[in-house]
Amino acid sequence: MTERTRRLALLSGRAGLSLLAGAALLALGAAAIAVPGPRIGEGAEPIDIVPDRAEQALACAGGVLGLTLGENPQVTVTAMPQLVSAGDGAVVSSLTGSDALPAELPLEATLANAVPPAVVTLPADAPDERVAATETVRVAGSEAAGFVAAECAPAQRTAWLVGGDTTVGRTTWITLANPGPVDATVDLALWGASGPIEAPGATGIIVSPGFQRVIALDGLAVDELSPVVGVTARAGAVDARLQTSTVRGLEPGGLSVVSPIASPAETLVIPGVPIVNPEAVQQRSAAEGGDLFPTLRLLAPDSDADVTVRVIAASDESGASSASVPPAVTTSLSAGTVVDLPFAELPAGDWAFIVEASAPVVAAVRVSTVDPSPEALPGPVAGLAASIDQQWVVPSPVLSDGTRTLGAVGALAGTTARLHLAATSGAAQVDLDGRLIDVPAGGAVSVPVAGSTPLGITVTGAPVAASVSYRGDAAVATTRILAPRAAQQALSVLVD
């Protein structure tokens, strides 16, 4: 393991503390031999005590980012999303500040309804034990256009962000939100197509409680086509994301929010990759340089890895699918070097990507959609049509047998939504609010779902990964279904 990724895997000082703890245990063991302990009466009986539930908090991605106009452009919020939350008793609040909403920014440069990112909290005494939330927004302007969706998620100590681009016309922001009560100290590690990237200023980033830091990725990795960012909180925890935007000439060409991956793994499941209007994408790709094709980004941060990628066509509830399954793709990764694999020939439909590697990897798929008959944009470039949107689709957590979790479908804003389910190791059945869906072994299923609604999901059988996709005219986005927080385990206590 390299020093760079060691910081992502081990929190500072853990090894030393373990040695001290071991020495202390040995000392205590010796004392226990020498000193008689209390006796447990013959009539003692064990009873189980379940600790009280703890409060749950989900941090949301917040507003769409952009730059102010003028000689000294600054990051600002250009559009605010609509929040849909699920979970009886959940409370919605917001962080207290953001780099994108500085107090000194002129009033005319600030979106009137802009506020810091939302936080959805489920109190310990709430009627429900599960909580979920999703934000969506459709943007149509001369500087940015596209559909954005992002699930709200718990803050984490480590995260991996796979996506984005800092070449000409591409902007990628790193956002670090701290919903907790103490400062978070964050280190960033970066990789690209040529290997690890040394970036001064990427370590020791302080994120105050209730605040969102916003960092331009091109300030850390200039002209990088294939960035991956590792995030480690040495103290506290943060919700880390990427926000990406593209402008092709004068035409805004898509927006996305990239959700965090918890850690590299030898098996990753991306249950729903929507391929929409591939013929139109092919035509535009010929003129735009090829960055519209479906592309899988891969990184093996620590060790060389042999990777096999299986692409599975999703069926509907009846099991029918008209798409033919392409052969598996194999490749070899050099440790620390990012690779982008194109999947330009995938036909229209919903697909699951299964990534299996000989060493832990991270991955995400970039997809695009092109509207062949777009409406004209308003403003100074009136008449120029915004016709492209993009999304980085990341792996979903695996939901094991017996898991009961909750998701939320965001507001549709002119799109339609589908739930995606993939089972890689065996057959599974998913109870979707009383609607039973069979997922075949090694298969995937895609079903339509309504917008602005909760999704109650119970898994029986083999593990399943789940996500939601949104698609429409010049609109594509995805969100993950997250695993529930682990239930508090009962403690067995002997009572005399």
Number of C-alpha atoms within 10 A of each C-alpha: 11 11 9 16 16 12 20 22 15 13 15 14 9 10 11 10 11 11 11 12 12 12 12 12 12 12 11 12 11 11 12 11 9 9 8 8 9 6 6 11 10 7 8 11 12 11 12 11 11 12 11 9 13 13 12 16 22 20 26 28 30 29 25 24 23 21 15 18 10 8 6 7 10 16 19 23 24 22 20 22 23 18 24 20 23 23 22 13 17 21 14 15 12 17 21 15 19 22 17 26 18 13 11 6 14 9 9 8 15 17 15 12 9 18 18 24 23 22 24 26 20 24 17 14 12 16 12 14 22 21 27 27 29 27 26 27 21 22 21 17 19 20 19 21 25 27 29 28 30 25 28 29 24 18 22 17 21 25 24 25 25 29 30 29 24 24 16 14 15 19 20 26 24 21 23 26 30 26 31 18 11 14 19 25 19 22 19 22 21 22 22 20 17 13 17 18 20 12 14 8 11 16 15 14 16 17 23 20 20 20 23 27 19 20 18 16 24 18 15 19 20 15 15 21 18 23 30 27 22 24 28 28 27 20 16 21 26 30 25 32 27 25 26 26 28 27 20 13 10 13 21 25 27 29 30 28 30 28 30 23 22 18 15 19 17 15 19 24 24 26 37 34 29 28 20 24 18 22 15 14 25 17 14 20 16 12 8 13 9 15 17 25 24 27 19 22 22 23 30 27 27 20 17 19 21 15 22 17 18 19 23 25 26 29 23 17 16 9 15 11 15 9 16 10 15 13 10 12 13 13 12 14 20 16 19 24 22 26 23 18 15 17 16 15 12 20 19 14 19 25 27 27 23 21 26 20 22 16 19 20 25 26 28 27 23 24 25 26 31 29 19 17 11 14 15 16 20 13 11 9 14 11 11 17 20 27 24 29 29 28 31 29 29 31 28 26 21 21 23 17 16 14 18 17 20 23 28 27 32 28 24 20 16 12 18 17 22 22 24 29 30 33 28 22 14 14 18 24 20 23 16 15 12 10 9 14 20 20 27 20 16 15 24 30 30 28 15 14 16 15 18 20 17 22 20 19 21 20 22 18 17 21 22 29 27 28 26 28 26 26 21 19 22 26 29 31 30 28 31 28 27 22 19 16 12 7 11 11 10 11 11 12 12 12 11 10
